[in-house]
Amino acid sequence: MVSAIKDTTAQGIQQYQKSDPVINEGAKPVSGGATVATERVDLSAEAKDFQRIKQILDETPDVREEKVRELKDRIESGNYAVDSGKVAAKMLGESLIDTIA
């Protein structure tokens, strides 16, 4: 039930809070009759897997420096050969996927 608060002084607010207690099903009783709310989060195995994967991705560098260096050396030395058939097949495959989707 929602009711309007007419007296906005600290005393009025405290009286309002005392008259409209919040019920917390997860509350645990403590000495003096007061309750302490507890919170609990249970993560599924799938969520834990996602957390682990995210951590691995965060630790993985964006650029594989050793691969870039290897390719750069091969290009500069003239030992890097492009297979035009593979490039054409990949381009056609991507084009077909784009057309279908």
C-alpha positions in Angstrom: 0.0 0.0 0.0 1.4 3.4 -1.0 0.4 6.4 1.1 1.4 10.1 0.8 3.9 11.5 3.2 2.7 14.8 4.4 5.3 15.5 7.1 8.8 15.6 5.5 10.7 16.3 8.7 13.1 13.7 9.9 10.7 12.9 12.8 7.8 12.4 10.4 9.8 10.2 8.1 11.0 8.0 11.0 7.4 7.6 12.3 6.3 6.6 8.8 9.1 4.1 8.5 8.2 2.6 11.9 4.5 2.2 10.9 5.2 0.6 7.5 7.9 -2.1 8.0 9.4 -3.8 5.1 9.2 -7.6 5.1 12.3 -9.4 3.9 11.9 -13.2 3.5 15.7 -13.6 3.4 16.2 -11.8 6.7 17.9 -13.5 9.6 17.1 -12.7 13.1 19.8 -11.2 15.4 19.8 -10.3 19.0 17.3 -7.6 20.1 14.6 -8.8 17.7 16.1 -6.9 14.7 16.8 -8.7 11.4 19.7 -8.5 9.0 19.0 -9.0 5.3 21.3 -11.5 3.5 21.9 -11.7 -0.2 23.0 -14.8 -2.0 23.9 -15.3 -5.7 24.2 -18.7 -7.2 25.9 -18.9 -10.6 25.1 -21.8 -12.9 27.9 -23.9 -14.4 27.2 -22.1 -17.7 27.7 -18.7 -16.1 30.9 -19.8 -14.5 32.1 -21.0 -17.9 31.3 -17.6 -19.4 33.2 -15.9 -16.6 36.2 -18.1 -17.2 36.1 -17.5 -21.0 35.8 -13.8 -20.5 38.8 -13.8 -18.2 40.8 -15.7 -20.8 39.8 -13.3 -23.5 40.6 -10.3 -21.4 44.1 -11.8 -20.8 44.6 -12.6 -24.5 46.3 -9.8 -26.5 44.4 -8.2 -29.4 47.3 -8.6 -31.8 49.4 -11.7 -32.0 52.7 -10.0 -32.3 54.7 -13.2 -33.2 52.3 -14.0 -36.1 52.5 -10.4 -37.4 56.3 -10.4 -37.2 56.4 -13.8 -39.0 54.2 -12.7 -41.8 56.0 -9.4 -42.2 59.3 -11.2 -42.5 57.9 -13.6 -45.1 56.5 -10.7 -47.1 59.7 -8.7 -47.0 61.8 -11.7 -48.0 59.5 -12.6 -50.8 58.5 -16.0 -49.4 54.8 -15.1 -48.8 52.7 -16.7 -51.5 49.0 -16.1 -51.8 46.8 -18.9 -53.0 44.5 -17.2 -55.4 42.1 -20.2 -55.6 41.6 -20.1 -51.8 41.0 -16.3 -51.9 38.4 -16.7 -54.7 36.7 -19.6 -53.0 36.5 -17.6 -49.7 35.1 -14.5 -51.5 32.4 -16.6 -53.3 31.5 -18.3 -50.1 31.1 -15.1 -48.3 29.1 -13.6 -51.2 26.7 -16.6 -51.2 26.2 -16.3 -47.4 25.5 -12.6 -47.7 23.0 -13.3 -50.5 21.2 -16.0 -48.6 21.1 -14.1 -45.3 
